[in-house]
Amino acid sequence: MALRTTGSVLVVFLWSVTVVLSEKGWSVTYTPQSICTLKGSTVELTCSYTYPSGKVTTTLWFTKVYDVENYVSLLDDPDYKGRVMYRSDKTNGHTLTITDLRESDSATYMFRFITDQTRGKYFGSPGVTLSVTDLQVKVTTTLLSTTLTCSTTCTLTDNPNPTYIWYRNSKIVQEDSSPSYTFYFKTEDRFYCAVKGINSPAVYGPKNTSVSVSPSGEIVEGSSVTLTCSSDANPPVDKYTWYKITYKKMSMRHSGQSYTIHNISSEDREGYYCEALNIIGREHIPVHIHVTSVFPWVPVVGVGAVLTAGALLLTIYCTLKRRSTGGSDTTADTQNVRDSPSDTAPQIDAEPSDYENWSKPPQDLDSDTDPQIDAEPSDYENWREPQKNLN
């Protein structure tokens, strides 16, 4: 990796100055000259330097140069803020410490120092090449098993033969010098490897799969709707497949993350399935579409008409039944009257006591006094005659 600079002409100039000065007793030695380490770890870059005379007044490490006299110390570089530290010793040694390494920290680092002598400035070439690598997991599958292999982009300088620790859902399942781990996979499991306490990204099948519908809400029959499926997976999802549900059966309709349905109908109410698939596993999720008729009031009118017709029929039925019952009673009464002979005296329902009271004269009159009757003599005689007959 080359020194970060603003132009190639400046690099040539600096290198030429370095050669002249080194002939007069100036030098910087880096040990080692290249380092490979893990992302998230801490690294130390060390060097020793010499100079002909005078006293060192300034020391710094840099990766960026803006012009001949403008070297950006890592202590002042915003990309390294809070992550670097300088340390000097009494034997012309110097150490740069960088914590929480990032892959963007991969660069060539150089040391520069200044003395109190005229032209007493120097930086050492070629510097230290730092490579920051992340742990990566490669997945290979067969019919019956899955093999995970933990790897780095370069050989770790301080640990060329590391011990690989494999985790399954945060539980250690293998600790070995072999970077590979074979198992029978279950989609819900998560796997990652670790070296020296640095973990790799986890690998897992699709999870948290979701579907968005555009436009949202109710969809009118005959219009179009777009379904978009998304899922969280590592490695990323390789394929999205859409299935339609018809009478509790699924049929494949489309392959791709988004699916547009044209001229949608009420049959689409049963819904669709999105399936997300990667090399490790799969997950599917249903989605239901709210489809409405072009005239949503038609079903309401239909229901109202049915209820009205039913009520009318019930009313007619009740009326006819009531009339039928009333007509039979009238006929029965008429028949009873007709069956009575014209020369037959009406039957009077009376108790014997009532009859006796009716045939006798009133008993509350005074027995010595004849009853006073306003009548003609002839009428009186007629009234008294029956009394004679009774004797």
C-alpha positions as CSV (number, residue, x, y, z in Angstrom):
1,M,0.0,0.0,0.0
2,A,1.3,3.4,-1.0
3,L,1.6,6.5,1.2
4,R,-1.5,8.6,1.1
5,T,-0.5,11.8,-0.7
6,T,-1.8,14.5,-3.0
7,G,0.5,13.8,-5.9
8,S,3.2,11.4,-7.2
9,V,5.7,14.3,-7.7
10,L,5.7,14.9,-4.0
11,V,6.5,11.3,-3.2
12,V,9.5,11.3,-5.6
13,F,10.8,14.5,-4.0
14,L,10.5,13.1,-0.4
15,W,12.2,9.9,-1.3
16,S,15.1,11.7,-2.8
17,V,15.5,13.8,0.3
18,T,15.4,10.7,2.4
19,V,18.3,9.1,0.5
20,V,20.5,12.2,0.9
21,L,19.9,12.6,4.6
22,S,20.3,8.9,5.3
23,E,23.9,9.1,4.0
24,K,24.6,11.6,6.8
25,G,23.4,9.4,9.7
26,W,19.6,9.7,9.6
27,S,17.6,6.5,9.6
28,V,14.3,4.9,10.8
29,T,13.9,1.1,11.1
30,Y,10.5,-0.5,11.4
31,T,9.9,-3.9,13.0
32,P,8.1,-5.5,11.4
33,Q,7.5,-3.8,8.1
34,S,4.1,-5.4,7.5
35,I,1.4,-6.5,9.9
36,C,-1.9,-8.3,9.4
37,T,-4.4,-8.2,12.2
38,L,-8.1,-8.5,12.9
39,K,-10.7,-5.9,12.8
40,G,-11.7,-4.7,16.3
41,S,-8.3,-5.7,17.8
42,T,-5.4,-3.5,19.0
43,V,-2.1,-3.2,17.2
44,E,1.3,-1.7,18.0
45,L,3.6,-0.3,15.3
46,T,7.2,0.2,16.5
47,C,10.3,1.7,15.1
48,S,13.8,2.9,16.1
49,Y,15.6,6.0,14.7
50,T,19.0,7.6,14.5
51,Y,20.2,11.1,13.8
52,P,23.7,12.7,13.7
53,S,23.4,15.4,16.4
54,G,21.1,17.7,18.4
55,K,18.0,16.9,20.4
56,V,14.6,15.5,19.2
57,T,11.9,18.0,19.7
58,T,8.9,16.5,17.8
59,T,7.8,13.0,16.9
60,L,4.7,11.8,15.0
61,W,3.1,9.1,12.9
62,F,1.2,9.9,9.7
63,T,-0.5,8.4,6.7
64,K,-1.5,11.6,4.9
65,V,0.7,14.3,3.4
66,Y,-0.8,17.5,2.0
67,D,2.5,19.2,1.0
68,V,6.2,19.1,1.8
69,E,6.0,20.5,5.3
70,N,2.4,19.5,6.1
71,Y,2.3,16.1,7.6
72,V,-1.0,15.2,9.5
73,S,-0.2,13.6,12.8
74,L,-2.5,10.7,13.7
75,L,-3.3,12.5,17.0
76,D,-4.9,15.3,14.9
77,D,-6.5,13.1,12.3
78,P,-10.3,12.9,12.8
79,D,-10.4,9.4,11.4
80,Y,-8.3,8.2,14.4
81,K,-9.7,10.5,17.1
82,G,-9.6,8.8,20.5
83,R,-8.0,5.6,19.1
84,V,-4.2,6.3,18.9
85,M,-1.5,6.8,21.4
86,Y,2.3,7.6,21.1
87,R,5.0,6.3,23.4
88,S,8.7,7.1,23.3
89,D,11.6,5.4,25.1
90,K,15.1,6.6,26.1
91,T,16.9,4.6,23.4
92,N,15.4,6.4,20.4
93,G,12.5,4.0,20.1
94,H,8.9,4.9,19.3
95,T,5.6,3.0,19.4
96,L,2.2,3.8,17.8
97,T,-0.8,2.1,19.4
98,I,-4.2,1.9,17.5
99,T,-7.2,0.5,19.2
100,D,-10.6,-0.7,17.8
101,L,-9.1,-1.3,14.4
102,R,-11.3,-0.8,11.3
103,E,-10.8,-2.1,7.8
104,S,-10.4,1.5,6.7
105,D,-7.2,1.7,8.9
106,S,-5.4,-0.5,6.3
107,A,-2.6,1.8,5.1
108,T,1.1,2.6,5.1
109,Y,2.3,4.3,8.4
110,M,5.4,6.3,8.6
111,F,7.3,7.9,11.5
112,R,8.7,11.5,11.4
113,F,10.8,13.3,13.8
114,I,12.4,16.8,14.1
115,T,15.5,17.9,15.9
116,D,16.8,21.3,17.0
117,Q,19.4,21.3,14.3
118,T,19.2,23.1,10.9
119,R,17.5,20.9,8.4
120,G,17.1,18.4,11.2
121,K,13.8,16.9,9.9
122,Y,13.4,13.3,8.7
123,F,10.8,10.6,8.1
124,G,11.6,7.0,7.5
125,S,10.7,5.0,4.4
126,P,9.1,2.7,3.4
127,G,7.1,2.6,6.6
128,V,4.9,-0.1,8.0
129,T,2.1,-1.7,5.9
130,L,-0.9,-2.5,8.1
131,S,-3.6,-4.8,6.8
132,V,-6.8,-5.0,8.8
133,T,-9.0,-8.1,8.0
134,D,-12.3,-9.2,9.2
135,L,-13.2,-12.9,10.0
136,Q,-15.3,-14.3,7.2
137,V,-17.4,-17.4,7.0
138,K,-17.7,-19.3,3.8
139,V,-20.7,-21.6,3.5
140,T,-20.8,-24.8,1.4
141,T,-23.7,-27.3,1.4
142,T,-24.3,-30.9,0.3
143,L,-27.5,-32.9,0.3
144,L,-27.2,-33.8,3.9
145,S,-24.8,-31.3,5.6
146,T,-23.5,-27.8,5.7
147,T,-19.9,-26.8,6.2
148,L,-18.7,-23.5,7.5
149,T,-15.1,-22.3,7.0
150,C,-13.6,-19.4,8.9
151,S,-11.0,-17.4,7.0
152,T,-9.1,-14.1,6.8
153,T,-7.8,-12.1,3.8
154,C,-4.2,-12.4,5.1
155,T,-2.2,-14.5,7.5
156,L,-2.4,-13.0,11.0
157,T,1.1,-11.7,12.0
158,D,0.9,-12.4,15.7
159,N,-1.1,-15.6,15.3
160,P,-0.3,-17.5,12.1
161,N,-1.9,-20.8,13.4
162,P,-4.9,-19.6,15.4
163,T,-7.4,-21.7,17.3
164,Y,-10.8,-21.4,15.8
165,I,-13.8,-21.4,18.1
166,W,-17.2,-22.1,16.7
167,Y,-20.4,-20.9,18.3
168,R,-24.0,-22.1,17.7
169,N,-26.5,-19.7,19.1
170,S,-23.9,-18.3,21.5
171,K,-22.8,-21.8,22.7
172,I,-19.4,-23.2,21.9
173,V,-19.7,-26.3,19.7
174,Q,-16.1,-26.7,18.5
175,E,-12.7,-25.4,19.4
176,D,-10.0,-26.5,17.0
177,S,-7.1,-25.5,14.8
178,S,-9.2,-26.4,11.8
179,P,-11.1,-23.5,10.4
180,S,-14.0,-25.7,9.3
181,Y,-17.1,-26.9,11.1
182,T,-19.7,-29.3,9.6
183,F,-23.2,-29.8,10.9
184,Y,-26.8,-30.7,9.9
185,F,-28.3,-27.3,9.6
186,K,-31.4,-25.9,11.2
187,T,-32.7,-22.6,9.8
188,E,-33.3,-21.0,13.2
189,D,-29.7,-21.4,14.3
190,R,-27.0,-18.8,14.1
191,F,-23.3,-19.6,13.7
192,Y,-20.1,-17.6,14.0
193,C,-16.4,-18.2,14.6
194,A,-13.9,-16.5,16.8
195,V,-10.2,-16.0,17.0
196,K,-8.5,-14.4,20.0
197,G,-11.8,-13.1,21.3
198,I,-12.7,-11.5,17.9
199,N,-16.0,-12.8,16.5
200,S,-16.9,-13.2,12.9
201,P,-20.3,-11.9,11.6
202,A,-23.0,-14.6,12.2
203,V,-24.3,-16.6,9.4
204,Y,-28.0,-17.6,9.3
205,G,-31.0,-18.3,7.1
206,P,-33.7,-15.7,6.3
207,K,-35.5,-14.3,9.2
208,N,-37.8,-11.4,10.0
209,T,-39.3,-11.7,6.5
210,S,-41.9,-9.0,5.7
211,V,-44.1,-7.9,2.8
212,S,-45.1,-4.4,1.9
213,V,-48.2,-3.6,-0.2
214,S,-48.4,-0.6,-2.5
215,P,-50.8,1.1,-2.6
216,S,-51.7,0.3,1.0
217,G,-55.2,-0.2,2.3
218,E,-58.2,-1.5,0.3
219,I,-57.6,-2.3,-3.3
220,V,-60.5,-1.9,-5.8
221,E,-61.2,-4.7,-8.2
222,G,-59.6,-4.2,-11.6
223,S,-56.7,-2.1,-10.3
224,S,-53.0,-3.0,-9.8
225,V,-51.0,-3.7,-6.7
226,T,-47.3,-4.3,-6.1
227,L,-46.0,-6.6,-3.4
228,T,-42.4,-6.2,-2.2
229,C,-40.7,-8.9,0.0
230,S,-37.6,-8.2,2.3
231,S,-35.7,-10.4,4.7
232,D,-32.7,-10.4,7.0
233,A,-30.1,-13.1,6.1
234,N,-26.4,-13.7,6.0
235,P,-25.4,-14.6,3.4
236,P,-28.0,-12.4,1.7
237,V,-31.1,-13.8,0.2
238,D,-30.4,-15.5,-3.1
239,K,-34.0,-15.8,-4.3
240,Y,-37.5,-14.5,-3.6
241,T,-40.4,-16.6,-4.9
242,W,-44.1,-15.7,-4.9
243,Y,-47.0,-18.2,-4.5
244,K,-50.7,-17.7,-4.8
245,I,-53.2,-19.4,-2.5
246,T,-56.2,-20.8,-4.3
247,Y,-58.7,-23.0,-2.5
248,K,-56.0,-23.8,0.1
249,K,-53.5,-24.7,-2.6
250,M,-50.3,-22.8,-3.4
251,S,-49.1,-22.2,-7.0
252,M,-45.9,-20.4,-8.0
253,R,-46.6,-17.1,-9.7
254,H,-43.4,-15.1,-9.8
255,S,-39.6,-15.0,-9.0
256,G,-38.2,-11.8,-7.8
257,Q,-38.2,-9.4,-4.8
258,S,-41.2,-7.4,-6.1
259,Y,-44.4,-8.7,-7.8
260,T,-47.0,-6.6,-9.5
261,I,-50.6,-8.0,-9.8
262,H,-52.6,-6.4,-12.6
263,N,-56.4,-6.4,-12.9
264,I,-56.8,-7.7,-9.3
265,S,-60.0,-9.6,-8.5
266,S,-61.9,-10.9,-5.5
267,E,-60.1,-14.3,-6.0
268,D,-56.9,-12.5,-4.8
269,R,-58.4,-12.0,-1.4
270,E,-57.2,-15.5,-0.3
271,G,-53.7,-14.1,-0.4
272,Y,-50.1,-14.8,-1.4
273,Y,-46.9,-16.2,0.1
274,C,-43.4,-14.8,-0.2
275,E,-40.5,-17.2,0.2
276,A,-37.0,-16.0,0.9
277,L,-34.2,-18.4,0.3
278,N,-30.4,-18.4,0.8
279,I,-27.7,-21.1,0.9
280,I,-28.5,-21.8,4.5
281,G,-32.3,-21.9,4.8
282,R,-35.6,-20.4,3.8
283,E,-38.5,-18.6,5.4
284,H,-42.0,-17.8,4.0
285,I,-44.6,-15.3,5.1
286,P,-48.3,-14.9,4.0
287,V,-49.8,-11.6,2.8
288,H,-53.5,-10.9,2.5
289,I,-54.9,-8.3,0.1
290,H,-58.0,-6.3,0.9
291,V,-60.0,-6.3,-2.3
292,T,-63.3,-4.4,-2.6
293,S,-65.9,-4.3,-5.3
294,V,-66.2,-1.5,-7.8
295,F,-69.7,-0.7,-6.3
296,P,-69.3,-1.5,-2.6
297,W,-73.0,-0.6,-1.9
298,V,-74.4,-3.4,-4.1
299,P,-74.0,-6.2,-1.4
300,V,-75.7,-3.9,1.1
301,V,-78.7,-3.3,-1.2
302,G,-78.9,-7.0,-1.9
303,V,-79.1,-7.9,1.8
304,G,-81.7,-5.2,2.4
305,A,-83.9,-6.5,-0.4
306,V,-83.8,-10.0,0.9
307,L,-84.7,-8.9,4.5
308,T,-87.5,-6.7,3.2
309,A,-89.0,-9.5,1.0
310,G,-88.8,-11.9,4.0
311,A,-90.6,-9.5,6.3
312,L,-93.4,-8.9,3.6
313,L,-93.9,-12.7,3.2
314,L,-94.1,-13.2,6.9
315,T,-96.7,-10.4,7.2
316,I,-98.9,-11.9,4.4
317,Y,-98.7,-15.3,5.9
318,C,-99.8,-14.1,9.4
319,T,-102.7,-12.1,7.9
320,L,-104.0,-15.1,5.9
321,K,-103.8,-17.4,8.8
322,R,-105.7,-14.9,11.1
323,R,-108.5,-14.6,8.5
324,S,-108.7,-18.3,8.1
325,T,-109.2,-18.8,11.8
326,G,-111.8,-16.0,12.1
327,G,-114.0,-17.3,9.2
328,S,-114.4,-20.8,10.8
329,D,-115.8,-19.3,14.0
330,T,-118.4,-17.3,12.2
331,T,-119.6,-20.3,10.2
332,A,-120.0,-22.4,13.3
333,D,-122.2,-19.7,15.0
334,T,-124.4,-19.4,12.0
335,Q,-124.9,-23.1,11.8
336,N,-126.0,-23.2,15.4
337,V,-128.7,-20.6,14.8
338,R,-130.0,-22.3,11.8
339,D,-130.3,-25.7,13.6
340,S,-132.7,-24.2,16.2
341,P,-136.4,-24.8,15.3
342,S,-138.6,-21.7,15.0
343,D,-141.4,-23.2,17.2
344,T,-139.2,-24.2,20.0
345,A,-139.1,-21.9,23.0
346,P,-135.8,-20.6,24.0
347,Q,-134.0,-22.4,26.7
348,I,-133.4,-20.3,29.8
349,D,-130.7,-21.3,32.1
350,A,-131.8,-20.6,35.6
351,E,-131.4,-22.0,39.0
352,P,-134.5,-23.5,40.7
353,S,-134.4,-21.0,43.5
354,D,-134.6,-18.2,40.9
355,Y,-137.7,-19.8,39.4
356,E,-139.4,-20.1,42.7
357,N,-138.8,-16.5,43.5
358,W,-140.2,-15.5,40.1
359,S,-143.5,-17.5,40.5
360,K,-144.3,-16.2,44.0
361,P,-145.7,-12.8,45.0
362,P,-143.3,-10.6,46.9
363,Q,-143.0,-11.7,50.5
364,D,-141.9,-8.4,52.0
365,L,-145.4,-6.9,51.7
366,D,-147.6,-6.7,54.7
367,S,-149.8,-9.9,54.9
368,D,-152.9,-7.9,56.1
369,T,-152.9,-5.4,53.3
370,D,-153.9,-6.3,49.8
371,P,-151.6,-5.3,47.2
372,Q,-152.3,-2.1,45.4
373,I,-152.5,-2.7,41.7
374,D,-153.3,0.0,39.2
375,A,-155.5,-1.9,36.8
376,E,-158.9,-2.0,35.3
377,P,-161.5,-4.3,37.0
378,S,-161.5,-6.6,34.1
379,D,-157.8,-6.9,34.3
380,Y,-158.0,-7.6,38.1
381,E,-160.5,-10.3,37.6
382,N,-158.3,-11.9,35.0
383,W,-155.3,-11.7,37.4
384,R,-157.3,-13.3,40.3
385,E,-158.7,-16.1,38.2
386,P,-155.5,-18.0,38.0
387,Q,-155.3,-17.9,41.7
388,K,-158.6,-19.8,41.9
389,N,-157.4,-22.4,39.6
390,L,-154.4,-22.9,41.8
391,N,-156.7,-23.8,44.8
